């Protein structure tokens, strides 16, 4: 059966096809990973860190080649693709640099005599299920900390990303990982479920949709496996007070259109106080309408195609349904060529509409008018998601107050595009159950072993 394929969304051309693994190949991979763990975990921390650091270097050395792969696979504009490779290298290097910190014993102050420490030990073979929207970045933030810790990785990438998946495996092999320490899998959903249940798997990490996360978590729960979920989002962008509305609009547009709008933590709901609403909407609409679609390989392209024709059709269906239910289409929508979809703005969305609850995974922004700070916070929190959020105010006390009230895993105040390797990433509610990036990521899949010693 052939399920993995590179279909260039800019042209519709099927570039290559790859067969899914046979069950025998899956078993071979599981055996290799189990054996690889026994080798990898016994290497000194400094040696593991050195190999992971070399993987970061290889990302940088191969940056253009790697970027071109994901342009073909999912349509990311080339400049953004290069940026993703560079960020993945930064993340990978960060964990190599932090090796001593994330593996160090944690002494405890105890009431009795003697000593006690928490020792962090690797769990074993981990299974990662990764999405298509950031093919390198998503893998880096899962694989790098866990490899440094001494875990090993089996990785199922999205079916449209077979070549970037293979490229990452090649990087780690060329960096010096032993056999079985990082294994790329081309497997079906049914095979993935069996891998989750396999007793050799000690933990599972999923980045993707709510549906995928729930399905994997169900299997993991039945088999008593630790599972880390990073799922969808409908992040609010709250505008309360500003002396420079043009700068706020520029940030809002960038936050909505990053990765052609296909980012779980992109700003998607723009919540603007009444006194700024009309001017914000006019400027935001103009900025969105001025963001042309283009060839993802062309210099200066902001919006490439969506990941597939199916993704564009699905997004169009959401916009059409919103308009049918009473929303106002201010700009965009309705006009597309294959997988391309224009920057779109909706207003007049109410709680009775599907659009009020849905995530728009593409360049669609919904703008809301609110009376005041309380109304803004209430609207921002009236969602099943809780990933990221953005607060714009030139009143520091107001910004801090609102940030504290937002129900989300991340709040960015007066700044966008501020992700960094040392900053934890993750959400609450239906947006996930774990943290990636930062030092918190290194605590997801470890045995925090207590060692208590008499005096």
C-alpha positions in Angstrom: 0.0 0.0 0.0 1.3 3.5 -0.9 0.2 6.2 1.5 3.2 8.5 1.8 3.6 10.9 -1.1 5.1 14.3 -2.0 2.4 16.3 -3.8 3.6 19.8 -4.5 0.7 22.0 -3.4 1.8 24.9 -5.6 1.5 22.8 -8.8 -0.6 19.7 -7.8 2.2 17.5 -9.2 2.9 14.2 -7.4 6.7 14.3 -7.1 7.3 10.9 -5.4 5.6 8.1 -3.6 6.8 5.9 -0.8 5.4 2.6 0.4 4.3 2.2 4.0 6.3 -0.3 6.1 5.3 -3.9 6.3 4.5 -5.2 9.7 7.8 -7.1 9.6 9.6 -3.8 9.0 7.8 -2.2 11.9 8.9 -5.1 14.2 12.4 -4.7 12.9 12.3 -1.0 13.8 11.0 -1.7 17.3 13.7 -4.2 17.9 16.4 -1.9 16.6 15.1 0.9 18.9 15.0 -1.3 22.0 18.6 -2.4 21.3 19.7 1.2 20.4 18.4 2.4 23.7 20.7 0.1 25.6 23.7 1.5 23.6 22.6 5.1 23.6 21.7 5.5 27.3 25.1 4.2 28.4 27.1 6.8 26.5 28.3 9.7 28.7 26.1 12.7 28.7 28.8 14.8 27.1 29.1 12.3 24.2 25.4 12.3 23.7 25.4 16.1 23.7 28.2 16.2 21.2 26.3 14.1 18.8 23.2 16.2 19.1 25.2 19.3 18.6 26.6 17.8 15.4 23.0 17.3 14.3 22.4 21.0 14.8 25.5 21.8 12.7 24.2 19.5 9.9 20.9 21.3 9.9 22.8 24.5 9.2 25.1 23.0 6.6 22.2 21.5 4.7 19.7 24.4 5.3 18.9 25.2 1.6 18.5 21.6 0.7 16.3 20.9 3.7 14.2 24.1 3.0 13.6 23.1 -0.6 12.2 19.7 0.5 9.4 21.2 2.6 8.6 23.8 0.0 7.7 20.8 -2.2 6.0 18.9 0.5 3.7 21.5 2.1 4.2 24.8 0.2 6.0 26.8 2.8 7.6 29.9 1.2 11.3 29.3 0.8 12.5 32.1 3.1 10.3 30.8 5.8 11.5 27.3 5.2 15.1 28.4 5.6 14.1 30.1 8.8 12.4 27.0 10.1 15.6 25.0 9.5 17.7 27.6 11.3 15.3 27.6 14.2 15.4 23.8 14.4 19.2 24.0 14.5 19.0 26.5 17.3 16.6 24.3 19.3 18.8 21.2 18.8 21.9 23.1 19.8 20.2 24.6 22.9 19.6 21.1 24.3 23.1 20.0 23.6 24.3 23.1 25.5 21.9 22.4 28.4 22.9 18.7 28.7 24.5 19.1 32.1 21.5 21.1 33.4 18.7 18.7 32.3 20.5 15.6 33.5 21.9 16.9 36.8 20.8 15.5 40.2 18.4 17.7 42.1 19.3 17.7 45.8 16.4 17.8 48.2 16.2 19.4 51.7 15.0 16.7 54.0 13.6 16.6 57.5 15.7 13.7 58.7 19.3 12.8 58.6 21.2 11.8 55.4 20.6 13.0 51.9 18.1 12.7 49.1 18.2 13.6 45.4 16.0 13.4 42.4 17.9 11.7 39.6 16.6 12.0 36.1 16.9 8.8 34.0 15.7 8.1 30.5 12.5 6.1 30.0 13.4 4.2 26.9 11.9 4.1 23.4 9.6 7.1 22.6 7.2 7.3 19.7 6.6 10.7 18.1 3.7 11.4 15.8 4.4 14.7 14.0 2.4 17.1 11.8 3.1 18.6 8.3 3.0 22.3 9.1 6.5 22.6 10.6 8.2 19.5 9.4 11.6 20.2 11.0 10.7 22.4 14.0 8.2 20.0 15.4 10.6 17.1 15.3 13.5 19.2 16.8 11.6 20.2 19.9 10.6 16.6 20.6 13.7 14.7 19.6 16.6 16.9 20.8 15.9 17.1 24.5 15.0 13.4 24.7 18.1 12.3 22.8 20.2 14.3 25.2 18.5 12.7 28.1 19.2 9.2 26.7 15.9 8.2 25.3 15.6 7.0 21.7 13.1 8.0 19.0 10.7 6.2 16.7 9.2 8.9 14.5 6.1 8.8 12.4 5.8 12.0 10.3 2.8 13.2 8.4 2.1 11.2 5.2 2.9 14.2 3.0 6.4 14.7 4.6 8.3 11.5 3.7 11.4 13.3 2.4 11.8 15.7 5.3 11.3 12.8 7.6 14.0 10.8 5.9 16.3 13.8 5.8 16.1 14.2 9.6 16.9 10.5 10.2 19.9 10.9 7.8 21.1 14.0 9.8 21.0 12.1 13.1 22.7 9.1 11.6 25.4 11.2 10.0 25.9 13.0 13.3 26.9 9.7 14.9 23.8 8.3 16.6 24.1 4.5 17.0 21.7 2.2 15.1 18.2 2.3 16.4 18.6 5.6 18.3 16.5 7.5 15.8 14.3 5.6 13.4 12.0 7.1 10.8 8.8 5.1 10.1 6.4 5.1 7.2 3.4 3.5 8.9 -0.4 3.6 8.6 -2.7 4.9 11.4 -3.5 1.3 12.3 0.2 0.4 12.6 0.8 3.5 14.6 -1.9 2.4 17.1 -0.2 -0.9 17.5 3.1 0.8 18.0 1.6 2.9 20.8 0.4 -0.2 22.5 3.6 -2.1 22.1 5.3 -2.7 25.5 8.7 -1.6 24.2 7.2 2.0 23.8 7.5 4.0 27.0 6.0 7.3 25.9 4.2 8.9 23.1 4.3 12.5 21.8 1.6 13.8 19.4 1.4 17.2 17.7 -1.6 17.5 15.6 -5.4 17.8 15.6 -7.7 17.2 18.5 -9.0 14.1 16.7 -5.6 12.6 16.3 -4.6 13.5 19.9 -7.7 11.9 21.3 -7.3 8.8 19.3 -3.7 8.3 20.4 -4.4 9.2 24.0 -7.1 6.6 24.1 -4.7 3.8 23.0 -2.0 5.1 25.3 -4.3 5.3 28.3 -5.5 1.7 27.8 -1.9 0.7 27.8 -0.8 2.9 30.7 1.6 5.0 28.6 2.7 8.5 29.2 1.4 10.7 26.4 2.3 14.4 25.6 -0.2 16.3 23.4 0.2 19.6 21.6 -3.0 20.2 19.7 -4.9 23.0 18.1 -5.5 26.6 19.1 -7.7 29.6 18.4 -5.4 32.2 19.9 -6.9 35.6 20.8 -5.1 38.8 19.8 -6.5 41.5 22.2 -6.1 45.2 21.4 -6.9 47.4 24.4 -4.8 50.6 24.1 -2.0 51.8 21.9 -0.2 54.9 20.8 0.8 53.2 17.5 -2.0 51.4 15.9 -0.1 50.9 12.7 2.5 48.8 14.6 -0.2 46.8 16.2 -1.8 46.1 12.9 1.5 45.1 11.4 2.0 42.6 14.3 -1.5 41.3 14.0 -1.1 40.6 10.3 2.2 38.9 10.8 0.7 36.8 13.6 -2.2 35.7 11.4 -0.3 35.0 8.2 2.8 33.2 9.5 3.2 29.9 7.7 0.3 30.9 5.4 -1.9 30.9 8.5 -1.2 27.2 9.2 0.1 27.5 12.7 -1.6 26.2 15.8 -0.4 29.2 17.9 -1.2 31.8 15.2 -3.4 34.7 16.2 -6.9 33.8 14.9 -9.4 35.9 16.9 -8.8 39.7 17.0 -10.6 41.2 19.9 -10.6 45.0 19.8 -12.1 47.5 22.2 -14.8 49.8 20.7 -12.7 52.9 20.6 -10.1 51.3 18.3 -12.3 48.8 16.4 -13.2 50.8 13.3 -9.7 52.0 12.6 -8.1 48.6 13.4 -10.5 46.8 11.1 -9.9 49.2 8.2 -6.1 49.0 8.6 -6.1 45.2 9.2 -8.3 44.5 6.2 -6.1 46.6 4.0 -3.0 44.8 5.3 -4.5 41.4 4.7 -5.8 42.3 1.3 -2.3 43.6 0.4 -0.7 40.2 1.1 -0.7 38.6 -2.3 -0.5 34.9 -3.1 2.7 33.8 -4.8 5.1 31.0 -5.8 6.6 29.7 -2.6 10.1 29.6 -4.2 9.9 33.3 -5.3 11.6 36.0 -3.3 9.3 38.0 -1.1 6.3 35.6 -1.1 4.3 35.9 2.1 1.4 33.6 1.3 2.2 30.3 -0.5 -0.4 27.6 -1.2 -2.0 25.8 1.7 -0.7 22.3 2.3 -3.1 20.7 -0.1 -6.2 21.3 -2.3 -8.2 19.5 0.4 -7.0 22.0 3.0 -8.1 24.9 0.8 -11.5 23.3 0.2 -12.0 22.7 3.9 -11.1 26.3 4.7 -13.5 27.6 2.0 -16.2 25.4 3.5 -15.7 27.0 6.9 -15.8 30.5 5.5 -18.9 29.8 3.4 -20.7 28.3 6.4 -19.8 31.4 8.5 -21.3 33.7 5.9 -24.4 31.5 5.5 -24.9 31.8 9.3 -24.7 35.6 9.3 -21.0 36.5 9.4 -19.7 39.4 7.2 -17.0 38.6 4.7 -14.9 41.8 4.7 -12.2 40.7 2.3 -10.8 37.5 0.7 -12.6 34.2 0.6 -14.2 32.6 -2.4 -11.3 33.0 -4.9 -8.6 30.4 -5.1 -6.5 28.5 -7.6 -5.9 24.9 -6.4 -4.4 25.0 -3.0 -4.0 28.8 -2.9 -6.3 30.7 -0.6 -6.3 34.5 -0.1 -6.0 36.4 3.2 -9.5 36.7 4.5 -11.3 38.8 7.2 -14.6 38.0 8.8 -16.6 40.1 11.2 -20.0 39.8 13.0 -19.3 36.3 14.2 -21.6 35.4 17.1 -21.6 32.5 19.6 -24.4 30.8 17.7 -22.2 30.3 14.6 -19.8 27.4 14.0 -17.1 29.9 13.3 -17.2 31.1 16.9 -15.9 27.7 18.1 -13.8 26.5 15.2 -10.1 26.8 14.4 -9.4 28.4 11.0 -6.2 26.6 9.8 -5.3 29.1 7.1 -5.1 32.8 6.5 -8.5 33.8 8.0 -8.8 36.3 10.7 -12.0 36.9 12.7 -12.4 40.4 14.2 -14.6 41.1 17.2 -15.7 44.4 18.8 -15.8 44.5 22.6 -16.8 47.2 25.1 -14.0 47.0 27.5 -11.2 45.0 29.2 -13.6 42.6 31.0 -15.5 41.9 27.8 -12.2 41.2 25.9 -11.0 38.7 28.5 -14.4 37.0 28.7 -14.5 36.6 24.9 -10.8 35.5 24.8 -11.5 32.7 27.3 -14.8 31.6 25.7 -13.2 28.8 23.8 -12.3 25.2 24.2 -8.7 26.0 23.2 -6.0 27.4 25.4 -2.7 27.5 23.5 -1.3 31.0 23.0 -2.6 34.5 23.3 -1.5 38.1 22.6 -2.2 41.2 24.5 -1.6 44.7 23.3 -1.8 47.7 25.7 0.4 50.6 26.4 -0.7 50.5 30.1 1.7 48.0 31.8 -0.6 47.4 34.7 -3.5 46.6 32.4 -1.4 44.3 30.2 -0.2 42.4 33.3 -3.7 42.2 34.7 -5.1 40.8 31.5 -2.2 38.4 30.9 -2.9 36.9 34.4 -6.6 36.4 33.5 -6.1 34.7 30.1 -6.7 30.9 30.2 -3.8 29.8 27.9 -0.4 28.2 28.2 1.3 31.2 26.7 0.7 35.0 26.8 2.8 37.4 24.6 2.5 41.0 25.6 3.1 43.6 22.9 5.1 41.2 20.9 4.6 38.5 18.3 6.9 35.9 16.7 8.9 35.7 19.9 9.3 31.9 20.2 12.7 30.9 21.4 14.4 27.6 22.3 14.5 28.5 26.1 10.8 29.4 26.3 8.3 26.6 27.0 5.6 26.0 24.5 2.2 24.3 25.2 -1.4 24.9 26.2 -4.3 24.0 28.4 -7.9 22.9 27.9 -8.2 21.1 24.5 -4.9 22.5 23.2 -2.8 20.0 25.0 -1.3 18.4 28.1 2.4 19.0 27.9 5.3 21.4 27.4 7.9 21.5 24.7 10.9 23.8 24.4 12.7 25.2 27.4 13.8 23.2 30.4 10.3 22.0 31.0 10.4 19.9 27.8 13.2 17.8 29.3 10.9 16.7 32.2 8.2 15.1 30.1 9.8 11.7 29.5 12.1 11.0 32.3 12.1 8.9 35.4 12.4 11.4 38.3 13.9 8.8 40.6 14.3 9.5 44.3 17.5 8.3 45.9 17.4 8.5 49.7 20.6 7.7 51.5 21.2 7.3 55.2 23.8 9.5 57.0 
